[in-house]
Every structure is written in structure tokens, then in C-alpha cells.
Amino acid sequence: MKAIIAPVAILLLSFFASAPLYAGELTCVYSGSEKYWINQIRIDTSAGIAEIDTGPYQSKIATVQARLAYADKSQLNGYPALAFDAPAGQPDQRNVFKLFRVMDHWRLIDAGIKYVNGAPTLLALGESVPFNCRGNWP
């Protein structure tokens, strides 16, 4: 019995020891001068969700809940990044996002994806836009 408990305890310890590394919250507000369809993003990395406030420029119309797919604090390529995706109206369509920091500035890029026979197909690719982000991640 001890032979089984020891490996399980080590596995649980390693899992919980690494969990705080990715836990955190980040709130980002669009900071560009041109109109954009996303006003604010709230990300909770421990819950694995992102809430996206959408609507005309600086007017909240709806909040869309997205699934956090990736959170990298390891500074891959030199800077932290998050990726998340949300429904896009049709069951076979998704909006995918990458929020990343370059120097002291945060940027968001979005793409529209449609699944055709199970394979993802790019519908649209947005430009990288500026966001002001605050929080305890990273």
C-alpha cells in the first residue's frame, strides 16, 4: 500500500506546487484610437476563463465567455502570452485570440475560424491592437 501512496503523493505535490505559477487575474481595456469591437477583457487563469465585453467603441453591449486555452508566463520568445477562444454565432465557428506583451505594451490579435468537415478554416484575421492591462498576471 505504501508503494502506491508514495507515487500518488509525489504526483499531487508536483501538480499543486506548480499551480500558483499560472494563477492570476488580468483586466485589459482597449487603448487604441480607432473603433474596435472589444472594449474590455477580464481573464482568470486559475478558472481558465476570459470574459470579453463587446459592443460599439467603449459601449458595453454583451459579455462573451471564452475558454482560456493557453497561458505562458515562462516568457517564451521573451514575452508572456495568453490564448483563448469563444463562440462566434454558429456552432461550427469560433473566434480565437492571442493576448501578448511586447516590452511594456499589451497587444491582442483575433481570428475567425470555421470548421469544415472537422478541419479548421481561417475566415478572417484581425490586426494587432493595443490594450492596457493590469492585474497580478504575470
Contacts in CASP RR format, 6 or more apart in sequence:
PFRMAT RR
TARGET T0000
AUTHOR 0000-0000-0000
METHOD contacts of the structure
MODEL  1
MKAIIAPVAILLLSFFASAPLYAGELTCVYSGSEKYWINQIRIDTSAGIA
EIDTGPYQSKIATVQARLAYADKSQLNGYPALAFDAPAGQPDQRNVFKLF
RVMDHWRLIDAGIKYVNGAPTLLALGESVPFNCRGNWP
19 46 0 8 1.000
21 73 0 8 1.000
22 45 0 8 1.000
22 46 0 8 1.000
22 71 0 8 1.000
22 73 0 8 1.000
23 45 0 8 1.000
23 46 0 8 1.000
23 137 0 8 1.000
24 44 0 8 1.000
24 45 0 8 1.000
24 46 0 8 1.000
24 135 0 8 1.000
24 136 0 8 1.000
24 137 0 8 1.000
25 42 0 8 1.000
25 43 0 8 1.000
25 44 0 8 1.000
25 45 0 8 1.000
25 135 0 8 1.000
25 136 0 8 1.000
25 137 0 8 1.000
26 41 0 8 1.000
26 42 0 8 1.000
26 43 0 8 1.000
26 45 0 8 1.000
26 82 0 8 1.000
26 133 0 8 1.000
26 134 0 8 1.000
26 135 0 8 1.000
26 136 0 8 1.000
26 137 0 8 1.000
27 40 0 8 1.000
27 41 0 8 1.000
27 42 0 8 1.000
27 43 0 8 1.000
27 133 0 8 1.000
27 134 0 8 1.000
27 135 0 8 1.000
28 40 0 8 1.000
28 41 0 8 1.000
28 42 0 8 1.000
28 43 0 8 1.000
28 99 0 8 1.000
28 106 0 8 1.000
28 108 0 8 1.000
28 131 0 8 1.000
28 132 0 8 1.000
28 133 0 8 1.000
28 134 0 8 1.000
29 39 0 8 1.000
29 40 0 8 1.000
29 131 0 8 1.000
29 132 0 8 1.000
29 133 0 8 1.000
30 36 0 8 1.000
30 38 0 8 1.000
30 39 0 8 1.000
30 40 0 8 1.000
30 58 0 8 1.000
30 129 0 8 1.000
30 130 0 8 1.000
30 131 0 8 1.000
31 130 0 8 1.000
31 131 0 8 1.000
31 132 0 8 1.000
32 129 0 8 1.000
32 130 0 8 1.000
35 56 0 8 1.000
35 57 0 8 1.000
36 57 0 8 1.000
36 129 0 8 1.000
37 54 0 8 1.000
37 55 0 8 1.000
37 56 0 8 1.000
38 52 0 8 1.000
38 53 0 8 1.000
38 54 0 8 1.000
38 55 0 8 1.000
38 108 0 8 1.000
38 110 0 8 1.000
39 53 0 8 1.000
39 54 0 8 1.000
39 55 0 8 1.000
39 57 0 8 1.000
39 58 0 8 1.000
39 59 0 8 1.000
39 60 0 8 1.000
40 52 0 8 1.000
40 53 0 8 1.000
40 60 0 8 1.000
41 50 0 8 1.000
41 51 0 8 1.000
41 52 0 8 1.000
41 53 0 8 1.000
41 99 0 8 1.000
41 108 0 8 1.000
41 131 0 8 1.000
42 50 0 8 1.000
42 51 0 8 1.000
43 49 0 8 1.000
43 50 0 8 1.000
43 51 0 8 1.000
43 68 0 8 1.000
43 82 0 8 1.000
43 84 0 8 1.000
43 99 0 8 1.000
43 137 0 8 1.000
44 50 0 8 1.000
44 68 0 8 1.000
45 68 0 8 1.000
45 71 0 8 1.000
45 82 0 8 1.000
45 137 0 8 1.000
48 67 0 8 1.000
48 68 0 8 1.000
48 71 0 8 1.000
49 65 0 8 1.000
49 66 0 8 1.000
49 67 0 8 1.000
49 68 0 8 1.000
50 65 0 8 1.000
50 66 0 8 1.000
50 67 0 8 1.000
50 68 0 8 1.000
50 82 0 8 1.000
50 84 0 8 1.000
50 86 0 8 1.000
50 97 0 8 1.000
51 63 0 8 1.000
51 64 0 8 1.000
51 65 0 8 1.000
51 66 0 8 1.000
52 63 0 8 1.000
52 64 0 8 1.000
52 65 0 8 1.000
52 66 0 8 1.000
52 86 0 8 1.000
52 97 0 8 1.000
53 60 0 8 1.000
53 62 0 8 1.000
53 63 0 8 1.000
54 60 0 8 1.000
54 61 0 8 1.000
54 62 0 8 1.000
54 63 0 8 1.000
54 64 0 8 1.000
55 61 0 8 1.000
55 62 0 8 1.000
64 86 0 8 1.000
64 87 0 8 1.000
65 86 0 8 1.000
66 84 0 8 1.000
66 85 0 8 1.000
66 86 0 8 1.000
66 95 0 8 1.000
66 97 0 8 1.000
67 84 0 8 1.000
67 85 0 8 1.000
67 86 0 8 1.000
68 82 0 8 1.000
68 83 0 8 1.000
68 84 0 8 1.000
69 83 0 8 1.000
69 84 0 8 1.000
69 85 0 8 1.000
70 81 0 8 1.000
70 82 0 8 1.000
70 83 0 8 1.000
70 84 0 8 1.000
71 81 0 8 1.000
71 82 0 8 1.000
71 83 0 8 1.000
71 137 0 8 1.000
72 80 0 8 1.000
72 81 0 8 1.000
72 82 0 8 1.000
73 80 0 8 1.000
73 137 0 8 1.000
73 138 0 8 1.000
79 100 0 8 1.000
79 101 0 8 1.000
79 102 0 8 1.000
79 103 0 8 1.000
80 100 0 8 1.000
80 101 0 8 1.000
80 137 0 8 1.000
80 138 0 8 1.000
81 98 0 8 1.000
81 99 0 8 1.000
81 100 0 8 1.000
81 101 0 8 1.000
82 98 0 8 1.000
82 99 0 8 1.000
82 100 0 8 1.000
83 96 0 8 1.000
83 97 0 8 1.000
83 98 0 8 1.000
83 99 0 8 1.000
84 96 0 8 1.000
84 97 0 8 1.000
84 99 0 8 1.000
85 94 0 8 1.000
85 95 0 8 1.000
85 96 0 8 1.000
85 97 0 8 1.000
85 113 0 8 1.000
86 94 0 8 1.000
86 95 0 8 1.000
86 97 0 8 1.000
87 93 0 8 1.000
87 94 0 8 1.000
87 95 0 8 1.000
88 94 0 8 1.000
88 95 0 8 1.000
88 112 0 8 1.000
88 113 0 8 1.000
90 114 0 8 1.000
92 114 0 8 1.000
92 115 0 8 1.000
92 116 0 8 1.000
93 112 0 8 1.000
93 113 0 8 1.000
93 114 0 8 1.000
93 115 0 8 1.000
93 123 0 8 1.000
94 112 0 8 1.000
94 113 0 8 1.000
94 115 0 8 1.000
95 110 0 8 1.000
95 111 0 8 1.000
95 112 0 8 1.000
95 113 0 8 1.000
96 110 0 8 1.000
96 111 0 8 1.000
96 112 0 8 1.000
96 113 0 8 1.000
97 108 0 8 1.000
97 109 0 8 1.000
97 110 0 8 1.000
97 111 0 8 1.000
98 108 0 8 1.000
98 109 0 8 1.000
99 106 0 8 1.000
99 107 0 8 1.000
99 108 0 8 1.000
99 131 0 8 1.000
99 133 0 8 1.000
100 106 0 8 1.000
100 107 0 8 1.000
100 109 0 8 1.000
101 107 0 8 1.000
101 133 0 8 1.000
101 138 0 8 1.000
105 130 0 8 1.000
106 130 0 8 1.000
106 131 0 8 1.000
106 132 0 8 1.000
106 133 0 8 1.000
107 128 0 8 1.000
107 129 0 8 1.000
107 130 0 8 1.000
107 131 0 8 1.000
108 128 0 8 1.000
108 129 0 8 1.000
108 131 0 8 1.000
109 125 0 8 1.000
109 126 0 8 1.000
109 127 0 8 1.000
109 128 0 8 1.000
109 129 0 8 1.000
110 125 0 8 1.000
110 126 0 8 1.000
111 122 0 8 1.000
111 123 0 8 1.000
111 124 0 8 1.000
111 125 0 8 1.000
111 126 0 8 1.000
112 122 0 8 1.000
112 123 0 8 1.000
112 124 0 8 1.000
112 125 0 8 1.000
113 120 0 8 1.000
113 121 0 8 1.000
113 122 0 8 1.000
113 123 0 8 1.000
114 120 0 8 1.000
114 121 0 8 1.000
114 123 0 8 1.000
115 121 0 8 1.000
END
